[in-house]
């Protein structure tokens, strides 16, 4: 009901703006018509032609009734044609406005073929330079157009102004918003800057912070799987049992009921589940291997195609959701914002990879990612959600994804992920929702740090790592 009222209110504002504009236009047209009418009546041509016009009317009435009817019909047809042409002209003018902002007709397949050909001919670099320049010019045109459109409503009623600002801001990136559009957000609760938050932008900015930081950011420290396990052990959270050392692809033990994975890997590349020596699952490719020789060949290929960057592997306990059926545990990935889960990704990896997205309230949703492989998942319990939120609250970072495995005995910790893969593929709505959660988390974290919150477990973990490094040196 509330959404319906909001839509009706927006439609009313649009109608008011349109009608006010029409009134102004009609007043201007009336004024111009009166001016031209007076000018014509004062002219010599009008005064001399008046008697002939009257005579012509009499002549038509007496002698040319049929001719007049025929002429009238032709005029009507011409007026209809003229109206049609004016309508078409209006459409062409509208298209011309858009084309003046972006003249290129983009077709993905053709464009990619062109790029491949230019690369082969050694002409891709100047082409990229020209396209980058042209894109910047086009974006500037769009930005100038939208900015000026917003400026036209700076002095209008607050409700109309805010409505136009909201529409215009949808066409801007956060760093493109002009100051005059942001200013009302400081003083008016009625003007929420809903389009400012961006998960994509926040993560990209965080990566830049990492580049500028003298020390590793907390969530990136925990991306090291072995270090993450030490932190998790400190919190007494269940995780897979692991071998204490790292291996190469040739020396790694290939034992039954174990998992082989890269020390520094992502997206299940290079992950193998060994049920026994004749029954091995290549997780990334969702295929069965029937021998250790096939496993070694597949690992060598992972390194050759750079799916796994370094020949450093680890071995850990195989976690299953159903031992009798040899069913691999589902992945449950919690997008966590310093004590608040905003999104949950459930992944089933065999017999094929499928995904399901959940809200923290337990509702399925679409996010723009994995649209071609969605399935009806099982979801998580309130206890599992609470566990994830409590864990993320112990890490002094605005965002970290917590990855778990769903076993027969409950959740088993997998890894921390500071930067989820392809985070730019979320649709605009999800990107903004997660962006707002990121901003809220930054605010709450700052408040806690100012209140001298002691991240005891994390600080103890960092101290232990420093002691280890000191001993080694």
N, C-alpha and C positions, 0 to 999 in steps of 0.2 A: 504493500500500500504506500509505504514511504517512497519507494522508487518511482511509483506511478505519479505521485504528487510532484516529485522532483522533475520528472520528464515533462509534466504539464506546465510546471513553472518555467522550464527552459523554453518550451514552445511559446509561452506567453511573452517571454522576454524577446524572443526572435520576432514575433509578430509586432510587438511594440516598436522595436528598432526599425523593422521594415516599413511600418505605417508612418512613423515619424519621418523617415527618409523620403517616402512618397509625397507626404505633405509639403516638405521643403522643396522637392522637385517641382510639384504642381504650382507652388507659389512663384518659383523662378520662371516657369514656363508661361504662367499667366502674365507676369510682369513683362516678359519679353514680347508676348503676343500683343499686349496693349500698346507697347512702345512701337512695334512695327505697324500696327493698325492705324495709329495716329499719324505716323510718318507717311503711309500710303494715301490716306485721305487728304493730307496737305499737299500732295504732289500734283503738278500740272497734268501729268498723264492721266491721273484718276479723274480730274475735273473734265478734261476733254473727251475721255472715253465714255463717260456716264450716259449721254444721249444715244450713242451707238449701241450700248448694252441694252437699253430699254427698247430701241427699235428692233434689235436682233431677237428679243424675246417675243415681240408681237409677230414678227415674220415667221418665227418657228411655230407659234400657235396656229397661224392661218394656213401656211403652205407645207410644212414639213413634219406633220404628225408621225408618219411612218419612219421618216429618216431619224427623227428624234428618238423614237423607241429603239431603233437599231443602234444608234449612237450610244444611248444610255446603257444598253446591254453590253456593248463593247467596253464601255468605261468600267462597268461593274466587273467584267472579266479581267480587265487590266488591273483594277484595284486589288482583286483577289490574288493575281499573280504577284503584284507588288508586295502585298502582305506576306505571301509565302517567301518571296525573295528576302524581305526584311528579317523574317524569322530565321532563314538559313544564314543570313549575314550575321545575325546575333550569335548563332552557334559557332560560326567560323571565328568570330571575334573572340569568343570565350576560349576556343581551342588555341587561338593565336597567343592569348595571354599565357597559357600553360606552356606552349612551345617556346615562348620567349624566355621562360625560366629554365627549360631543359629541352634542347632541340634534338637530342639523340634518341633514337628508337632502339631500345636495348632488347636483344634476344640472346638468352644465355648460351645456347648451343653454338650459334654462329659466332658469338663473341669469343668463346673459348677456342674454337677452331682458328680464329684469326690470331689469338695470342700464341697458340702453338706454332703457327706458321711464322710469325714475327720472331719468335725465339730461335727457330731454325735458321732464319735469315740474318740473325744478329742485329735486328732492329727493335728489339723489345724495350731497351732502356729509354731511347728518346720517346717512344710511344707512351711508356709509363709516365715520363715527365710531363708530357702534354696532357694526358688524361688527368693527372693529379692537379695540374694547373686549371684545367677546365672545370673539374669538380669543385675546386675552391671558388672559382668565379660563379658557378651555378648556385652553390650554397650561400654565397654572399648575396646573390639576387633574391633567393628565397628569404633569407634572414632580413634583408632590408624591407622587402614587401610586407612580411608579417609584423616587423617592428613598427612600420609606419601605420599599418592597419590598427595596431593596438594604441598608438599615440592618438589616433582620431577619437578615442573614447576616454582619454585621460580625465577630461573634465565633465563626463557624463555622470548620471546617477550611479551610486555605488554598485547597485545590483547589476545594471547593464555593463558597467566597466569590468566588474569581476568576471562576469560571464564571458565577455570577449577575451579578457586576459587568459582565462582558463583554456579557451579554444586555441588561442594563438600559442600558448606555452606548450601545447601538445606537439607542435611542429619544431620545437627547439630542444637541443641537448641542454643539459643543466648549465654548462659553462657558456652557453649562448644567450641566456636570458638577460635582457637589458635591465639595468638597475631600476628604472621607473616601474617595471612590472613586479619586481621583487619587493619594493619598498612597502606596499600596503600590507604585506604579510607580517611586518614587524608590529603593527598596531591593530590590525583587524582580525578577529577570530573568524570572520565570515569569508576570509580569503585564504584558504589552505593551499599551500604550494604543492599540490598533489603530484605534479609531473616532475618534481625535482629529484625524488629518490630514484636510484638506479643501482641494482645489484651488480650489473656489468660495470658501471662506472666506479662503484665502491671497491670492487675487487681489483680493477685495473689501477686505481689510485693506491691501494694497499701494496701492490707489487712495486709501484714506484717508491713508496715509503721504505720497502725492504731494500731497494737499491741505495737509498740515501742513509739508511740506518748503519750505525757503527757496530751494532750487535744484531744477531739473528732475532727476528720477531718470534714471539712465543709459539704461534701455530705452525711456523715453519721449522722450528726446532723439533716439534713432535711429528713432523712428516717422516723423519727417519724411523723406520719400523722398529729397529732394535731399541732405540731410545724411547719410543712410544711404549714399548712393552715394559721397560723399566718403570716408567711413570705409572702405567696401569697396575703393575705389581704393587707399587707403593700404595695405591688406592684399593688394593685387594679386589679388583674386578677380574672376572674370569677371562682368560685368553688362551689360544692354542699353545701347547707345549712346543718348545723350539730347541733345535740344536744350538749350542753356545757359540759356534763359529760360522764363518762364511766359507763358501766353496766356489770352485769354477764349474762350468758345465760338465767337465769330465770327471771331477773328483766328488761332486755332490752325491751323497748316498741316495740310492733309488730304492727305498724300502716300502713295503706294503703299509697301507693306512697312514700315508704321509702326503704332504703338499710341498711341491717345489715351486718357489717363486723368486723373482728378482729382488735383491735388497732394495733397489731404487726403481720401482716399476709403477705403472698406472694402467687403469682400464683393463685389468685381468690379462694383459699381455705377458706371456711367459709363465703363466700359472698352470700347473699340472697336478691333478689329483690322482694319486696312485692307490688303487684299491688292492691290486696285486701286480706282479710283473707282467701279466698278460691282459690286464684290464686297467687302462690309463685314460683319463679324460683330459684332453686339451681344452681348457675352459674358454679361452678366447675364440677358438675356431669351432667350439661346440662339436668336437669330433672325438671318436674313440681311437686309441692306439693299442695295438696288441702285443707290443714287445718293448723291451728297454732300448733296443736298437732304433726303433721308430721314435722313441722319446728323445734320444740323443740327437737324432737327425733333425727333429723339430726344434729343439733348443738351439742347435747350430744355425738353423734358418732364422730364428728370432734375432739372433745376434747379427746375422748377415744383412737382414733387411732393416736393422736398427729399431725393431720393436723393443728390444732390450739393449740399452746403450752400453752397459758394462758387464763383463763376465763375472758378476758377483751374485751368488745365489744363496738362499737360505732354505732350511727345511723345517717344517712344523707339522704338528698333529693334524690329521684330517678330521674336520668337523662335518658331520652329516646330519640331515634332518630326519632321515629314516635309514637305519643301518641295514635292515632286512632288504629294503628295495634299492639300497645303494644310492639314495636320493641326496644330492648335494644340498647343503644348507642354503636357504635363500639369503641374499644380501638385504640388509635394512640400513639405509643411509639417511641419517638425521641431519638436515640443514639447520644448524644450531647457532643462535645469535645471543651469546652470553646469557644463558639461562632460559632461553625461549626457543622452542623448535618451530620453525616456520614452514617446513616442507619435509616430507618423507618419501624416499624412493625405495620401492621394493623391487628386487630383481630375481627372477627365476632363470637359471643358467642352463638347465638341461631338461628336456631334449633340445630346446632352442632357447635363445636369449629373449626374454620378454620383461616388460617393465610395467609398474603401476605406481601412480603418484597419489599421495595422501596429504590432507591437511592435518594439523595437530588435533583437530576435532574429530578425525576419523572419517572424513568425506573424500571420496575419489574426485580427482579433477584432472583437467588437461593443462599442460604447461607450454606446449609448443615443441617439446622434446620427445623423441621416441614415439611419435604419433603412429608410425607404421607397425609398432610391435607392442602395443598396450595389451594388458590382460587384466582379468578380474582377480586381484590379489587377495591376500588374507588380512593384511594390515598388522597393526601393533596393539599391544595392551596399554592401559593407563600406567601400569607399573613400568613397562619398558620405556614409555615416553618420559616419565618422571626421572628414570635413571639417566636418560640422555641429557635432560635439562640440568640435572644436578652436576653431571660430569662437565658440561660446557661452562658452568658457572665457576668451576675451579681453574679455568684457563683465562688469563688476562688478555683476551683478544675479542674483538667484536664479532668475529665469525670463525667457525671451524666446522667442517662436516665430520660427524662421528659415524664410522662404518662398523657395523656389527654383522655377525652371522647368526641366523636363527636355527639353533640346534634342538635336539630332542629335550635337552635339559634347560633350555632358555637361551638368552642372548649371550654370545661370546664375542668379545672385542676383536675387531679386525685391524683398523688403522685410523689415523687422523688424516684428513685431507684439507689443506689450506686453500687450494684453488681447484675446485671441481672442473673436470674437463668440459670444454665447449659450453661454458657458462653464458656465452653470448647467444645461445639458441633459445632461451626462454622467451615466450611471447611478451609483449609490452606490459600487459597487466601483471603477470607474475614478476617480471623484472622490477616493476615499481613497488609491488608489495614487499618483495624481499629487500629492495633498496631502503624502504622505510624501516623495516626491521633492523637493517644494518645501522641506520642512523640512530634509532632508539637504543641499540646495544652500545654504540659509541658513547652516547650521552650517559647511560647508566654506568658504564665502565668508568668514565671520567669522574662521575659523582662518587663511586666507590673508592677510587684511587685518592681523591681529595679527602675522603673520610678515613684515609689510612687503612683501608681493608688489607688484611694480611693474607695473601695467597699462599698459605703455609705449605700445602702439599707441592705446589709448583715451585716455590722458592727453594724448598728442601731438595727437590729433584735437580734444579739448576746447580745448587751448591755441590751436590754429589758428583755431577758431571765435571765441574771445575776441579774438584779434588782428583778425579780420575785423570784428567788431562795434565794436572800438575805432576802427578806421580809418573806418568808416561814420559814427560819431558825431562 
